[in-house]
Amino acid sequence: MLRYDLFYLMAALLASPVVAARLARGKWRTDWRGRFGHVGAPDVQALPTDDAPRRPVHSAGRSAGHTAGEVSAAPARLQPPTVLVHGVSVGEVAATRQLVDLLAARARVVVSSTTDTGIARARLLYGNRHAVVRYPLDLSWMVRRYLDAVRPDVVALTELEVWPNFVTECTRRGIPVCVVNGRMSASSYRGYRRARRWVQPLFRQLAAVAAQNEAYARRFADLGVPRNRVRVTDTMKWDTSGQPRTDPPTTAAATAPPAAEAHATELPRAEALPTESAASTPPAAEALAATLGLDRSRPLIVAGSTGPGEEKELIATRPPAAQLLLVPRKPERFDTVAALDPAIRRRSRARSGSRDPEGIATVNEAVPPLSGHSASRANKAAPPPSGQIADRAHPLDLFLLDTMGELELAYALADVAIVGRSFAPMGGSDPIPPVAAGCATIIGPHHENFADVVSALREGGGITVTSAPKEAMEAAALLLQDVDARRQMARRGRRVIRRRRGASARSAELVLGLLGERTRTNTEYRGTRT
């Protein structure tokens, strides 16, 4: 671990002028204590406590202050075991929604994230049910401090967050580390291949990998993960988009079986999928429309998760009678996009009645179920008798959603969605949320990060792929003139989503299987320290 510490410290020294300049400009204002491995008091209230009766046990792995096999006066845990689920940022955290619920029926779940936006999203999704903590910098003493506080029995890393000191320290303590929703792009794979001599021992330590597809599975195996530990489970994002938030599940403390039996107990079933019956637009989405000042009698195009260069062309080529709502992927670009047109109306500065929506919006999980188009969407955008969109001048037809966590609500309002970061080589953004929300969905040619998803949706007739923003707007204009075409595309897309669901349950089985192996090798629920 020392060599990794030295590497990180040398890199930090070389980057110090840039870091100092950013800090001087007010950049990188963040929870530095959390990044240094301190688990704050507000975050640990749901973590295990030491008030259980103690009895001597043999620890399977070496913990802070003890050698392997040393007897310590550790408590016999009455609580269920702990699973740490980590997602680096907003998208990864959101993809774990069903996985966390499934795991929570058998274990205590702690959710971690790295970025500020990821932490904010995790607290909104899980803060009232699970502990949410900041993932530390990968320096050995920070990692040890963090693991001493969280004390997981199993760690599930989402997509590809394999940090050497963290994985090595978990292995040293006997804590299995797995990757769920595993994804390794071609560029990441090439980078790892160049450092194969260094990364193979690291990847060999992974207890299991649940990869999104066979290509990713082969890449993980080629980099050192034993092939019998790698399985293909599909992407968990099929499971989490368009699902209404229900009452929180029963807490694990009340329902979990003894640890020795947890791995053998049947997983709780995922929520039954909604039927094809029509559903109304969620109240939170209607509230967003009122705050922005959207005209609900006029068609709306939502351009979601857009990237540099896309917004300008989308604004210039939009249909004259349609409203356009832009949702940039990165918050640091909000001001840049707002400056593209003086008539643009920003969410953060809009007012509706007496409500003052200044600041970051909260997230309402009432997203539309996987059913047909909402009644309001289906009725409001019917074409005029001529079959053409009426070219009506309107003072407000360009909007900017410059808040985090409201994109799914925006999709619930849209007639047509255009998925951004796909018209230039940026890898694309996730097209599942707009399809699940009942939108006729368009994406550009550069969707490498979601190639399997787009291929499945395209094969099922649930998405349109175009080559440029202008072509996307032309396709959107045609869809706005044809209600039936929009409905059929949305219905076909949702049918694909239904067929592909189940990755979260398969990933939960994998994690709980590791938890069962862990509990069989210990006489306590969790490796504790004194």
Phi, psi and omega in degrees: 000335181299321182295325177292320178300315180297320178298312180298317182293322176295318178297320179294321178296316179295326182270000187301323177299319179293316180299315181298320179294319179294318179296322180294330179272007179084008177284164175058036170284114189207180179275085184292325177300317177296319179294335178272008173096003177276122177270112188292157182303317179297334184274336188267002184299334178262002180281163181300148178248171183254030183266005178280154177301143183259150172208153182293139176220164174259121180281136181286332181232164180281130178246177183301122177089000182226152173263167184300133176082359183288142178279130178231153178278074184259152182286145170280109191289128174271342178282160176290167178293165184249132173247126175264120179250120184243132172229132190295322183212199191302309184298317181292320178296315181297328181291345183268004189305308182287325177301314180299317179298319180293318180291327185293342177284348183233351185204163169281132183249131171245130182253133178234157175210164184261312187276161177297318179292325177295318177297317180298318179295317180297320180293325178291322182282321193235351191302332180272359182231331186224155174291138177239126185228157177277133176285135187277164167297152189272050171259138194305316183288333176286320178297317179297316179301318181294313180292328175298326181279315185278320178053059181284155171268328177218144177242130176244113179264131184271128175072280183198076180239059185263096180261133191298312182294320181296310182295319180296317180292322176298316179299318180298329180269359181078025180262115178295137177241128178233163174248127176246154184055037189299132180218133177222105182294165180298321180291319177297319180298317179298319178297316178295323180298323180294332178251033188302322181300327181275323189273336182302314177300329179290310181293333179294338180282345181294133182284332181192156175225126172255099186270153181287329179208175185293324179298315178295321180300316179297323180293317177300316181295320181295333181270004171128347179286124178307134188299331180285354176260000183250130175225158179260124183237358186076180183267138179289348181292338172300330188274336195254348181269136177080007179269128177292143176284123179260183176302145179304144179293160177301140184294149182297326182299331182272337189239348188291140175283171175305149187302322182295339182256350188300320185290340184263358183271143182297139178293148173294146181285144176291163180302139176296140181288139178298159179276182181278011181292152181291149180225150180280159177295137181303142179304323180296325177291319177297324177296320177297318179299317179295319180295318179288333185088027178292142174271108187286354175270354182250151180294150182231130171253128175250120175260104190258144176055046183283160181234178183305135177089342184277318187298319183301315181287326177295319178297316185291333187249009183292148176300139188296332184262359182262150172273145180236124177247118180264136179228088179298148182290320187252131183296333180292350179261000183303311182295322179298316180291321179299330182282354182289334182211126181294341183271359184292140179252122184268139177300319185291343181246002180279153177228144178229110183063231180268358184281136176248104185269022179303142176098186183284133182280153172274163184257132173252126187278007182282070177273157187291146178286169178282077177232198177287183179302148176294153182299318182295319180294318184293324186274327191283337189249025178297140184288152175295166186305330183288347183087359179248152176289131178294131181272084183257128175293141181211132185291335182239104177222009182226123188226153179231121176269093184256048174227163179258142172094007183243009183297319180295327175293322177297317178298328179294341180266343192281150168269322178225139177243139173244122184270123188275185184055028183234000180257002173218163185291074178241004176093343180087166175242170187289118179273355184294316182304313179293325178296315179296330180282354178094019179269144163290124194241138180235141179221158180273183186283341184262080182235042186301324182291344181229036185300317180295319181296312181296320179300316180295316180293321181293318178298325179273003178076024184254011179201155176243133178253126179238171188262341185205161178303321180298315179295324178297318179292326176295318177295321179296319179298319178295319179293324179294337179275351187227093181300318182297320179296320178297314181297317181295319179297315179296318181295318179293321179296317179293329177296321177297316180301316179301317183293331188265358183289155176130352182296325181295319179294320178294321178292322177297320177301317180298312182296316180291331174296318175295324178294321178296318177297321180295316183290333179288339180261005179229152177265007177231169177292322190215148175287112184251164181234153175247000000 
